[in-house]
């Protein structure tokens, strides 16, 4: 059974960058889509983008284009999300989530979720 | 403002049935499968329903999903106090993005 373990909470200054990692254990890493979904305090779910490790390239929500980079390291089964030019509105819990649909750039389901990483942006 | 529209809150008594709606459009629900997630405070979402109406193993058959046109529905029967949580619908949108509903907070009175 696949499990996703994420890095710990971060506190960042406005204008800086944050990197959150997500390590997958169990299952085949390369062929599935790994995505980042964030949730601001008291708010709903928001998809940021995803990557299929076998292909390397990622796709991003238009809102985050140019500000986020999602990469995958097949040697360590780890997915990394970097968000730049942080602002207070980026304060949220960031979840990585796997789609069970192999080689699928258009996921409509996420079956395994990481525990979430709280990122606080404050001066 | 979420692309998919859900009622912000619903409530029902234990043992009753609740129906949570999720309204979208032709570019999302109308042309892609819908999933539903359950989320308790401080925890990650959990997959309840995928492909409109399929339950992952371990999900009780009290939870069921359906889709008609550009709308989807989650039905929970035999409500239990442990079902009190937030529920989200989600799908792919042809604008090249995953979209979610704003979430429905279910209270079991």
Interface residues (C-beta under 8 A of the other chain):
Chain A: X35 X37 X44 X45 X46 X47 X50 X59 X61 X62 X95 X97 X106 X107 X108 X109 X110 X111 X113 X114 X115 X116
Chain B: X2 X32 X33 X34 X35 X37 X44 X45 X46 X47 X50 X51 X56 X88 X90 X91 X92 X95 X96 X97 X98 X99 X100 X101 X102 X103
